[in-house]
Amino acid sequence: MFDGDCQFCRSCVRFAERIKRREFTSVAYQQTDLAELGLRADECANAVQWVDENAAHASAHEAVAAVLKSARGVWPLAGYAIMLPGVRRLAALTYRRVARRRQCIVTAPTPPDGE
């Protein structure tokens, strides 16, 4: 789940779609039944959410790590690295800082075609 009203969030989803290895569905939280997924609008408005095929949830930097782990190339290594002790704390702080300023950021970086 991502904020469909946020340009930065939509740009990050486009990035994830380009690097994915295994299939997943990206859905704006404004366009889905959150209760069915065990989510609330306020938590989706505050942070990206990942719900896997077993209905397990991840939020914020942990959701980003889950997306990266499902990607191709070297991206899964970044996903696992985000969850390492020490790095995990820094990832949480970085996520919160970016999330507070996301309305000021227009686009996320995108990899070149083929990566």
C-alpha positions in Angstrom: 0.0 0.0 0.0 1.3 3.4 -0.9 -0.1 7.0 -0.9 -1.7 7.4 -4.3 -1.9 11.1 -3.8 1.8 11.5 -3.3 4.0 12.0 -6.4 7.1 10.8 -4.7 5.3 7.6 -3.5 4.0 7.0 -7.1 7.5 7.4 -8.4 8.8 4.9 -5.9 6.2 2.4 -7.0 7.3 2.9 -10.6 10.8 2.2 -9.5 9.8 -1.0 -7.7 7.8 -2.2 -10.7 10.9 -1.8 -12.9 13.2 -3.8 -10.6 10.8 -6.5 -9.4 11.8 -10.2 -9.9 8.7 -11.8 -8.5 5.2 -10.6 -9.0 3.5 -8.3 -6.5 0.7 -5.9 -6.7 1.1 -2.2 -5.8 -2.1 -0.5 -4.7 -2.8 3.0 -3.5 -4.3 2.7 0.0 -7.1 5.1 -1.1 -8.3 2.5 -3.7 -8.6 -0.7 -1.6 -10.4 -2.2 1.3 -7.9 -1.7 4.1 -10.0 -3.6 6.7 -9.8 -6.7 4.6 -6.0 -6.5 4.7 -5.9 -5.6 8.4 -4.7 -2.1 7.8 -5.9 1.4 8.9 -5.9 4.5 6.7 -3.8 6.5 9.3 -1.0 3.9 9.2 -1.1 3.8 5.4 -1.0 7.6 5.2 2.1 7.7 7.5 4.1 4.9 5.9 4.2 2.5 3.0 2.8 -0.9 3.8 3.7 -4.4 2.6 1.3 -7.3 2.9 2.6 -10.6 1.7 0.7 -13.7 0.5 0.4 -15.0 4.0 -1.1 -11.6 5.2 2.1 -10.8 7.2 2.6 -7.0 7.4 5.7 -4.8 7.1 5.6 -1.0 7.4 8.0 1.9 6.6 11.6 0.9 6.1 10.7 -2.8 6.7 8.2 -2.6 3.8 10.9 -1.0 1.6 13.2 -3.9 2.6 10.5 -6.4 1.6 10.1 -4.7 -1.8 13.9 -4.8 -2.4 14.1 -8.5 -1.4 11.6 -9.2 -4.1 13.6 -7.4 -6.7 16.2 -8.7 -9.2 19.9 -8.0 -9.5 21.7 -6.7 -6.4 18.6 -5.0 -4.9 17.8 -8.0 -2.6 21.2 -7.4 -0.9 20.1 -3.9 0.0 16.8 -5.3 1.3 18.6 -7.7 3.6 21.1 -5.0 4.6 18.3 -2.7 5.7 17.3 -5.3 8.3 20.7 -5.8 9.8 21.2 -4.5 13.4 22.5 -1.0 13.4 21.6 -0.5 9.7 18.0 -1.2 10.7 17.9 1.7 13.1 19.6 4.1 10.6 17.1 2.9 7.9 14.2 3.7 10.3 15.5 7.2 10.9 16.1 7.8 7.2 12.7 6.6 6.3 11.0 8.9 8.8 13.1 11.8 7.6 12.2 11.2 3.9 8.5 10.5 4.8 8.2 13.9 6.5 9.5 15.6 3.5 8.1 13.5 0.7 5.7 16.2 -0.5 8.8 18.3 -1.4 10.4 15.5 -3.4 9.0 15.0 -6.9 10.5 11.8 -8.1 12.5 8.8 -6.9 15.6 7.8 -8.8 15.0 5.1 -11.5 17.5 2.5 -12.7 18.4 2.5 -16.4 16.4 0.0 -18.6 17.6 -3.5 -18.2 18.8 -3.3 -14.6 
